[in-house]
Structure formats: structure tokens, C-alpha cells
Amino acid sequence: MEIEIEEHGGCLVLRPVRKLPRTTLADLIGCTGYQGPAKSLEDMESGVAEGARQSR
């Protein structure tokens, strides 16, 4: 049995490792819910920069 060990406030917590199902990239496609046209890396970087400017 594999276990995870975590420290919480001076105590150790032991719990069994949960095995996750094998996942492929194809399984994850579409998980963001975006329905529009594909965006380039430049478009995404521009959008992130604009959001950062607006949040100041």
C-alpha cells in the first residue's frame, strides 16, 4: 500500500494514495468550455496582459 504523509499543525496525517485513472490529452480537450475560434499564443498573451492592466 502506498501512503501520503502530510504535516498539519505539528501532526502527521497518513492517507492511502488514490490512483487516478490514466488520462490522455484527447480526454482533456474541451474541458475549458471555450467555444470560439482557435487563439494564437500571441492572442492569449495579449489577453493576459490586458487583464493584468485592468486589475491594477
C-alpha positions in Angstrom: 0.0 0.0 0.0 1.2 3.5 -0.8 0.5 6.3 1.6 0.7 10.1 1.5 2.2 11.9 4.5 1.3 15.5 5.3 2.2 17.7 8.3 -0.7 19.7 9.7 0.0 21.9 12.8 2.6 19.6 14.3 0.7 16.4 13.5 1.3 13.9 10.7 -1.6 12.8 8.6 -1.4 9.5 6.8 -3.8 8.6 4.0 -3.8 6.0 1.2 -2.7 7.2 -2.2 -5.6 7.4 -4.6 -4.8 6.2 -8.0 -6.1 8.5 -10.7 -7.4 7.0 -14.0 -5.0 7.2 -16.9 -5.8 10.4 -18.8 -4.7 11.4 -22.3 -4.7 14.8 -23.9 -7.7 13.8 -26.0 -9.6 13.2 -22.8 -8.9 16.8 -21.7 -9.7 18.6 -25.0 -12.6 20.9 -24.5 -12.5 20.9 -20.7 -12.2 24.7 -20.6 -15.6 25.1 -22.2 -14.3 27.7 -24.8 -16.4 27.5 -27.9 -14.9 30.2 -30.1 -12.2 30.1 -32.8 -8.7 28.9 -32.0 -6.4 31.6 -30.5 -2.7 32.0 -31.2 -0.2 32.2 -28.4 0.2 36.0 -29.2 -3.6 36.5 -28.8 -3.6 34.7 -25.4 -0.5 36.6 -24.2 -2.2 39.9 -25.2 -5.4 38.9 -23.4 -3.5 38.0 -20.2 -1.6 41.4 -20.4 -4.9 43.3 -20.9 -6.5 41.5 -17.9 -3.4 42.3 -15.7 -3.6 46.0 -16.7 -7.3 46.1 -15.9 -6.9 44.5 -12.5 -4.5 47.3 -11.2 
